[in-house]
Each structure stands twice: as structure tokens, then as C-alpha cells.
Amino acid sequence: MDFLSKELQEIKEKGLYRDLRIITGPQEPRVIIEGRECLLFASNNYLGLANHPRLKKASQEAIERYGVGAGASRLISGTMELHTRLEERIARFKGRESAILFSSGYLANLGVITSLVGREDVVIVDRLNHASIIDAARLSFAKLLVYPHRDMSRLERILERCQAYKRRLIVTDSIFSMDGDLAPLPEIVSLAKKYQAFVMIDEAHATGVFGRKGRGAEEHFGLEGEIDIVMGTLSKAIGSLGGFVTGSQRLIEYLRNKARSFIYTTALPPGVCAASMAGLDLIENEPLLRERLWQNVRYIRDGLLRMGFDLMGSETQIIPILIGGVGKTMEISEYLFSQGIFIPGIRPPTVPEDRCRLRMSLMATHTREDLDRLLEVFSVIKRRFFRGGS
Ligand SMILES: *Cc1c(COP(=O)(O)O)cnc(C)c1O
């Protein structure tokens, strides 16, 4: 198996080698990474729920009562009362008839897309959609067509040309995970109606964050009930683990019978389900958490824009800082780390060669002091790495 070392060597030579950074202790704004205290600006734990006392307590109580494992897949003997309660809870939260749980968001996308479309169908996606959507589309054997990021006239042209396929499925992230911008959902929904396609959105980064009640971008745009398939994850703002899909009773019943990533894997552990329910309770009952996150987002976005950084039109808690080449991006990321700030550099194949960036994400639990420290280090970066302005 000599090819292993040869390929690893090639990855290293291109500056694309990836290492795991080990965090000691819980997921908090301040963490210990490799023995160094660091401010973490790289987590999807947007509301700080991953280490919230209420989620921990709910999880501990569930473990006492139900044990740690579900013991089987959902359709054999793994469906415990917490699973169905959580599914009802999610459906209520999203204002839909029904919901189905998956063991992760990745598995949710895989299960839904592969069971809804096949060889005679077409899946139409935004070029910046999450890898799990692309993988699912490939695995479905449907024709995969891609439109440039948020380009609605190209989407329309594709739809015009696709009328011969049996089914047309448009899938998009509602918040794009690397650019931090929003999909133009109202336009997508109206194009889908015009050309008889159905729409699926991935609310991984929007759930708990967007909309007045934290229900997601669907709520933010006033499109509740108008999108056929809404997928989300319990692993980001909700602080726990698991994926879900909401929609009509019939859609969910169909997925229970068809989605292979639901059928052929062990059900989520009870402690995780209980934590998710506690997370949903907090999101519904404590809007202050979301308000704090948005205050932090505005503060940092304004500060960095004032210094002249290119934030790529970010409208969300995900704030990319465009740098350009791989070398400079990684150099700045290393410099940040030396200053006690963790923000990863994002490189190919995740983003194009000349669009490397620092990808920052904010949390409700960052303090004003944390944010001021970040801005202070970025003003040094501006002088050190961008001489003569950029
Ligand atoms: C994180 C993410 C997923 C996968 O969710 P997990 O629960 O982490 O498996 C799917 N889609 C998008 C857009 C994501 O950002």
C-alpha cells in the first residue's frame, strides 16, 4: 500500500495536510488547545448549548432512566419513547405535521435525497451546497445539475431544460456554511412552483439562530409551510447530535419506509435525545440567547468591515474573511493561534484555490472582552500582512 505515503506526501507538498487539534475540557468560548488557552471562533455551538447545565442535566437523567444505548435500529427494537417524543417536539418547533430523526445531519441528507429521486430524476443544487447534499445526490443515481452560487437566472434556465425528467428536486443550504450568506429562498420557491419542482432546504446553520422564534431561514423569509422538505441538525445551535427532516405526514411515513440511512443504523442514544429536547426548550423560551448572538455578530462584522476586511457579504454568524492564496491564509491562521485565537484557514478542496479564507463563527457566549481581543489582533494583522492596504 505504498500509495498511502505517496499521496500523503503530495498533500503535504501542496500545503493541504490536515491535522486534528485536540481540545481539553468542554466546548466553551475559551478552550485549551494543545496546552494553550485559546479563544475559540470556530465552533457551530452558536448558542453555547453544548455545555449548558440544562442539557447536561437532561442527558444525565435520561441515562439514569433509559441507559446509554438504543440497542438496535429504529425499525427493529431501537425506537424508545424519547425518540418519538423528540420527533413530535421537532415537528411542533418547525410548525410541520411530522418529523423523522436521523443519527446525524449528514445521514439525514443521504436518506432523504436517495429515497426521493433516482435514475429518471434530476437534482438541482447550488454550487456551494454542503458536501453531504452532493454525496447524497451522487448516491441517488439521479442526474446532478449545478447552478452558480445564488444565481437564479441560471436556476431558471436549468429548470426550463429539465421538463423531461420524471421528478425535479431543488436542494439548497439555507445558510451557506463557508460563505455565511443566505439562499434566496422566496425566489427558489416561486421558480419551483412555476416549473413543478420540489424544494428541499438544509437548515443546519439556521436552526435556532434565524427567525423570530429560531425556527430557521424558512421562518425568517416568512415561508413556513411552503417548502416541501426541511432538513436540519441537532448538532449545531441545538448543542447535541442528530439530524432531522420535517414535512407532511406522508413524506415522513415514506422516509421511515425508504430511507436507508434511517433503516440500517442504530438509533440515537437516549441521553442525546433528552439533551436535544432541552436545547429546543431553551431556544423557544430564551430568545435572549439568540439576541446575544446577533449583538456579537453585528459588533464583529462592523469592526472588521471598518478595518477594510472583505467579509464576502456574510449576513450571518458565520463570517469568512477572504485572504486569497493557501500560503498567506495558513500563515495568518498560525499567527492568530500564536496570539491565542483559534480561527481555521479554509483551503481547497473545500473552497477554490484563490478563495482561501479564515472562517470565523461567533457564539452567544463570547463576551465583549473576547470580541475586543479579536478586533485588536485583527488590527495588527491588517498592518503586518496587508502592507499598503488591500
Ligand atoms: C454540518 C452540516 C451538515 C451535517 O450535519 P451533522 O449533524 O454535523 O452531520 C449538513 N448540512 C450542512 C449545511 C451542514 O453545515
The ligand as an ORCA input file, in Angstrom:
! r2SCAN-3c Opt
* xyz 0 1
  C     -22.981     20.385      9.455
  C     -23.821     20.280      8.262
  C     -24.461     19.094      7.923
  C     -24.216     17.814      8.654
  O     -24.788     17.831      9.918
  P     -24.203     16.864     11.061
  O     -25.305     16.774     12.039
  O     -22.972     17.508     11.562
  O     -23.915     15.550     10.389
  C     -25.305     19.098      6.834
  N     -25.502     20.208      6.106
  C     -24.883     21.373      6.389
  C     -25.140     22.578      5.547
  C     -24.011     21.439      7.463
  O     -23.367     22.566      7.729
*
